[in-house]
Amino acid sequence: MEATIEPTAQTDIVVRPVRDVDAEALGRVHATCWHETYDHLISTAALENVSPKRLAELWTNWAVQGPDFRMFAALSGGEIVGFVGSGPARDRDAPRARELYFIYLLDAFHGTGTGQRLFDAAVDAGEELYLWVAEDNPRAHRFYTRNGFTLDGASHTEPFLGETLTEVRFVR
């Protein structure tokens, strides 16, 4: 991600559906967000193996999954600065039919309202769903609590970049 992108007022942010042509930009932003989000949870060596190109390849598939999947990007000055995705539950024992898969936003845009706009694009008001989030991510926990989620007591350890990450489940 180019360091020249600066946060702007919330009114300058455009949130729109992800397009297949966004894959390369999404891969770069995804890699940057992982570095910004997980640097205190995952080793530097593991994070150095994050490949924007590989993430872009994943986005090529994610962008065209169909109507049950909601994938949106936030743009500032025409550049992607964050993204969100939700869809059918992936867990066999899912407490809800829908899941919020991810929401990532470049650190520079935290606190601007952009994350909320992304969330609102992918999640209907009052919609029942669940999500997994890193146990040691207090900022995300506050965001989800503000949006009506509560911890349900479930947790698991996930493989992540060759290491492990403990996640907790929120439901709404």
VEXDREN-2710 file (C-alpha; in Angstrom, 1 decimal):
% VEXDREN-2710
k/r/px/py/pz
1/MET/0.0/0.0/0.0
2/GLU/1.3/3.4/-0.9
3/ALA/2.1/5.6/2.1
4/THR/0.6/8.6/0.4
5/ILE/-3.0/7.8/1.2
6/GLU/-4.2/10.1/4.0
7/PRO/-7.4/9.7/6.0
8/THR/-10.1/12.0/4.8
9/ALA/-13.4/13.1/6.3
10/GLN/-16.0/10.3/6.3
11/THR/-17.9/12.1/3.6
12/ASP/-15.0/11.6/1.2
13/ILE/-15.2/7.8/1.6
14/VAL/-17.0/5.8/-1.0
15/VAL/-18.2/2.3/-0.1
16/ARG/-19.1/0.1/-3.0
17/PRO/-19.3/-3.6/-3.9
18/VAL/-15.9/-5.3/-4.5
19/ARG/-15.2/-5.8/-8.2
20/ASP/-13.0/-8.5/-9.8
21/VAL/-10.7/-5.7/-11.0
22/ASP/-10.0/-4.8/-7.4
23/ALA/-8.1/-7.9/-6.6
24/GLU/-4.6/-6.5/-6.9
25/ALA/-5.4/-3.4/-4.8
26/LEU/-7.3/-5.5/-2.2
27/GLY/-4.3/-7.9/-2.0
28/ARG/-2.0/-5.0/-1.1
29/VAL/-4.4/-3.5/1.4
30/HIS/-5.1/-6.9/2.9
31/ALA/-1.4/-7.5/3.5
32/THR/-0.9/-4.1/5.0
33/CYS/-3.9/-4.6/7.3
34/TRP/-2.6/-7.9/8.5
35/HIS/0.7/-6.3/9.4
36/GLU/-1.1/-3.5/11.3
37/THR/-3.5/-5.8/13.0
38/TYR/-1.4/-8.8/13.9
39/ASP/2.1/-7.5/14.5
40/HIS/1.7/-8.0/18.3
41/LEU/0.2/-11.5/17.9
42/ILE/2.2/-13.1/15.2
43/SER/6.0/-13.1/14.7
44/THR/7.7/-10.7/12.4
45/ALA/9.1/-13.6/10.4
46/ALA/5.6/-15.0/9.8
47/LEU/4.2/-11.6/8.8
48/GLU/7.1/-11.1/6.4
49/ASN/5.7/-14.1/4.4
50/VAL/2.4/-12.3/3.7
51/SER/2.3/-11.9/0.0
52/PRO/0.1/-9.2/-1.5
53/LYS/0.2/-11.2/-4.7
54/ARG/-1.2/-14.3/-3.0
55/LEU/-3.9/-12.4/-1.3
56/ALA/-4.8/-10.8/-4.6
57/GLU/-5.2/-14.3/-6.1
58/LEU/-7.6/-15.1/-3.2
59/TRP/-9.6/-11.9/-3.9
60/THR/-10.0/-12.9/-7.5
61/ASN/-12.2/-15.8/-6.3
62/TRP/-13.8/-14.0/-3.3
63/ALA/-15.0/-11.1/-5.5
64/VAL/-17.3/-13.3/-7.6
65/GLN/-18.9/-15.7/-5.2
66/GLY/-22.6/-14.9/-5.8
67/PRO/-25.5/-13.1/-4.2
68/ASP/-25.3/-14.8/-0.8
69/PHE/-21.9/-13.1/-0.2
70/ARG/-21.6/-9.4/0.5
71/MET/-18.1/-8.0/-0.2
72/PHE/-17.5/-4.2/-0.1
73/ALA/-14.5/-2.0/-0.4
74/ALA/-14.0/1.5/1.1
75/LEU/-12.2/4.0/-1.1
76/SER/-10.6/7.3/-0.3
77/GLY/-9.4/9.3/-3.3
78/GLY/-10.1/6.4/-5.5
79/GLU/-7.8/4.1/-3.5
80/ILE/-9.0/1.1/-1.5
81/VAL/-8.4/1.6/2.2
82/GLY/-10.5/-1.2/3.7
83/PHE/-12.9/-4.0/3.0
84/VAL/-15.6/-6.2/4.5
85/GLY/-17.1/-9.6/3.7
86/SER/-20.1/-11.5/5.0
87/GLY/-22.0/-14.6/3.9
88/PRO/-23.4/-18.0/4.8
89/ALA/-22.0/-19.5/8.0
90/ARG/-19.0/-21.7/7.5
91/ASP/-19.0/-23.5/10.8
92/ARG/-21.0/-26.8/11.2
93/ASP/-22.1/-25.7/14.7
94/ALA/-22.8/-22.1/13.7
95/PRO/-25.0/-20.2/16.2
96/ARG/-26.4/-18.1/13.3
97/ALA/-27.1/-18.7/9.6
98/ARG/-24.8/-15.8/8.5
99/GLU/-21.2/-14.9/9.4
100/LEU/-19.2/-11.7/9.2
101/TYR/-16.0/-13.1/7.7
102/PHE/-13.8/-10.1/8.0
103/ILE/-13.5/-6.4/8.2
104/TYR/-10.2/-4.7/7.8
105/LEU/-9.3/-1.0/7.5
106/LEU/-5.9/0.7/7.3
107/ASP/-4.9/2.0/10.7
108/ALA/-4.8/5.6/9.3
109/PHE/-8.6/5.3/8.8
110/HIS/-9.5/4.0/12.2
111/GLY/-11.8/6.3/14.0
112/THR/-13.1/8.1/10.9
113/GLY/-16.4/6.2/10.6
114/THR/-15.2/4.3/7.6
115/GLY/-15.3/0.9/9.5
116/GLN/-18.9/1.5/10.5
117/ARG/-19.8/2.3/6.9
118/LEU/-18.2/-0.9/5.7
119/PHE/-20.0/-2.9/8.4
120/ASP/-23.3/-1.3/7.5
121/ALA/-22.8/-2.2/3.9
122/ALA/-22.3/-5.9/4.6
123/VAL/-24.7/-6.4/7.5
124/ASP/-28.4/-5.5/7.6
125/ALA/-29.7/-3.6/10.6
126/GLY/-30.6/-6.0/13.3
127/GLU/-29.4/-9.0/11.3
128/GLU/-28.5/-12.0/13.4
129/LEU/-25.0/-13.2/12.6
130/TYR/-21.7/-14.2/14.3
131/LEU/-18.0/-13.6/13.8
132/TRP/-14.6/-14.7/15.0
133/VAL/-12.0/-12.2/16.1
134/ALA/-8.6/-12.4/17.7
135/GLU/-8.9/-12.7/21.4
136/ASP/-6.3/-10.0/21.9
137/ASN/-7.9/-7.3/19.7
138/PRO/-9.6/-4.9/22.1
139/ARG/-10.3/-2.3/19.5
140/ALA/-12.3/-4.8/17.4
141/HIS/-14.0/-6.1/20.5
142/ARG/-15.3/-2.6/21.3
143/PHE/-16.4/-2.1/17.7
144/TYR/-18.5/-5.3/17.7
145/THR/-19.9/-4.6/21.1
146/ARG/-21.0/-1.1/19.9
147/ASN/-22.8/-2.9/17.0
148/GLY/-24.8/-5.2/19.3
149/PHE/-22.5/-8.2/19.5
150/THR/-21.7/-10.2/22.7
151/LEU/-19.2/-12.9/23.4
152/ASP/-20.9/-16.3/23.5
153/GLY/-18.0/-18.1/25.3
154/ALA/-16.8/-20.0/22.3
155/SER/-13.1/-19.8/21.4
156/HIS/-10.7/-21.8/19.2
157/THR/-7.1/-21.7/18.1
158/GLU/-6.6/-21.2/14.3
159/PRO/-3.6/-21.8/12.2
160/PHE/-2.4/-18.4/11.0
161/LEU/0.6/-17.8/8.8
162/GLY/2.3/-21.0/10.1
163/GLU/1.6/-20.0/13.8
164/THR/-1.6/-20.1/15.9
165/LEU/-4.1/-17.4/16.8
166/THR/-6.7/-17.7/19.5
167/GLU/-10.1/-16.3/18.4
168/VAL/-13.3/-15.7/20.3
169/ARG/-16.8/-15.7/18.9
170/PHE/-19.2/-12.8/19.0
171/VAL/-22.9/-13.2/18.2
172/ARG/-25.8/-10.8/17.5
END
